[in-house]
Amino acid sequence: MNAAVPNAEIYRAKLAKALARAGGLYTLSDLLERIADGRMQAHVSRETIAVTEISVYPRRRVLTIIILVGDLDDGENLHRQVFDFARKMECDAVVAQGRVGWAHLAKSHGWKTVSTNMVFRKEVSP
């Protein structure tokens, strides 16, 4: 886990595309600010990055993967890194959302599909 994202430029284009697809909830500068102040964490393996956030609920401590971009070849190392961090932070679970195409890879790593659902969004106009 890194306190700051080393060489954020190599992730900029991939992150911009993924952030737009996620509904524009964050910009790259939002993520970098939260990583710098410790509210989020950056896990890096070569040209792949996972940004995580810990949520504390009344009965569970959960590490959520906010965004993941990069190369599948880096995935094994990054997967191990994220789970090592989750254990270190005494999290009960790791949660991620993703496109349907990720389901096969996730299942091969022991992830369970909790639900299959649609995400609806409607902008609020003034």
C-alpha positions as CSV (number, residue, x, y, z in Angstrom):
1,M,0.0,0.0,0.0
2,N,1.3,3.4,-0.9
3,A,0.6,6.7,0.8
4,A,0.8,8.4,-2.5
5,V,0.5,7.2,-6.1
6,P,3.9,7.0,-7.6
7,N,4.0,8.3,-11.2
8,A,0.2,8.9,-11.4
9,E,0.6,9.9,-15.0
10,I,0.8,6.3,-16.2
11,Y,-2.6,5.7,-14.7
12,R,-4.3,9.0,-15.8
13,A,-5.9,7.9,-19.1
14,K,-7.1,4.5,-17.7
15,L,-8.4,6.1,-14.5
16,A,-10.2,8.9,-16.5
17,K,-12.0,6.3,-18.6
18,A,-13.0,4.2,-15.6
19,L,-14.1,7.1,-13.5
20,A,-16.3,8.4,-16.3
21,R,-17.9,5.0,-16.7
22,A,-18.5,4.9,-12.9
23,G,-20.7,8.0,-13.2
24,G,-18.3,10.8,-12.5
25,L,-18.4,10.3,-8.7
26,Y,-14.7,11.1,-8.5
27,T,-12.0,12.9,-10.5
28,L,-8.4,11.8,-10.5
29,S,-7.6,14.8,-8.2
30,D,-10.3,13.6,-5.8
31,L,-8.7,10.2,-5.5
32,L,-5.2,11.6,-5.2
33,E,-6.4,14.0,-2.4
34,R,-8.0,11.1,-0.5
35,I,-5.0,8.9,-0.9
36,A,-2.7,11.6,0.3
37,D,-4.7,12.2,3.4
38,G,-5.3,8.5,4.2
39,R,-9.1,8.3,3.5
40,M,-8.3,6.0,0.6
41,Q,-5.4,3.7,-0.3
42,A,-3.5,3.0,-3.5
43,H,-2.3,-0.5,-4.2
44,V,0.1,-0.6,-7.2
45,S,1.6,-3.4,-9.2
46,R,3.5,-2.0,-12.2
47,E,0.9,-0.4,-14.5
48,T,-2.1,-1.6,-12.5
49,I,-3.7,0.3,-9.6
50,A,-6.5,-0.5,-7.2
51,V,-7.9,2.3,-5.0
52,T,-9.6,1.2,-1.8
53,E,-11.5,2.6,1.1
54,I,-12.3,1.1,4.5
55,S,-15.9,1.4,5.7
56,V,-16.8,0.6,9.3
57,Y,-20.3,-0.6,9.8
58,P,-21.9,-1.6,13.2
59,R,-21.1,-5.3,12.6
60,R,-18.4,-5.4,9.9
61,R,-15.3,-3.7,8.7
62,V,-15.1,-3.8,4.9
63,L,-12.4,-2.8,2.4
64,T,-14.1,-1.6,-0.8
65,I,-12.3,-1.5,-4.1
66,I,-13.4,1.8,-5.4
67,I,-11.7,1.5,-8.8
68,L,-9.2,-0.9,-10.4
69,V,-7.5,-0.3,-13.7
70,G,-4.5,-1.9,-15.5
71,D,-3.3,-5.2,-16.8
72,L,-4.5,-8.7,-15.9
73,D,-0.9,-9.8,-15.8
74,D,-0.4,-7.7,-12.7
75,G,-3.6,-9.0,-11.1
76,E,-2.1,-11.8,-9.0
77,N,0.3,-9.6,-7.2
78,L,-2.3,-6.9,-6.7
79,H,-4.9,-9.3,-5.5
80,R,-2.5,-10.6,-2.8
81,Q,-1.5,-7.1,-1.9
82,V,-5.1,-5.9,-1.4
83,F,-6.0,-8.9,0.8
84,D,-2.8,-8.6,2.8
85,F,-3.7,-5.0,3.5
86,A,-7.3,-6.0,4.4
87,R,-6.0,-8.5,6.9
88,K,-3.6,-5.9,8.4
89,M,-6.4,-3.5,8.8
90,E,-8.6,-6.2,10.4
91,C,-11.3,-6.1,7.7
92,D,-13.9,-8.8,7.6
93,A,-14.4,-8.7,3.9
94,V,-13.3,-7.1,0.6
95,V,-16.1,-5.8,-1.7
96,A,-15.9,-4.9,-5.3
97,Q,-18.2,-4.1,-8.2
98,G,-17.4,-4.6,-11.8
99,R,-18.6,-5.4,-15.3
100,V,-20.1,-8.9,-15.9
101,G,-17.0,-9.8,-17.8
102,W,-15.0,-9.9,-14.6
103,A,-17.2,-12.5,-13.0
104,H,-15.2,-15.5,-14.3
105,L,-11.9,-14.1,-13.1
106,A,-13.4,-13.2,-9.8
107,K,-14.9,-16.6,-9.3
108,S,-11.5,-18.2,-10.1
109,H,-10.0,-16.3,-7.2
110,G,-12.7,-17.4,-4.7
111,W,-14.9,-14.3,-4.9
112,K,-18.7,-14.9,-4.5
113,T,-21.3,-13.1,-6.4
114,V,-23.5,-11.5,-3.7
115,S,-26.1,-10.1,-6.1
116,T,-26.7,-9.4,-9.7
117,N,-28.5,-6.2,-10.2
118,M,-29.0,-3.2,-12.4
119,V,-27.7,0.2,-11.4
120,F,-30.1,3.0,-12.2
121,R,-29.3,6.6,-12.2
122,K,-31.2,9.7,-13.0
123,E,-29.7,13.2,-12.7
124,V,-31.5,15.7,-10.4
125,S,-32.3,18.8,-12.4
126,P,-32.8,22.2,-10.7
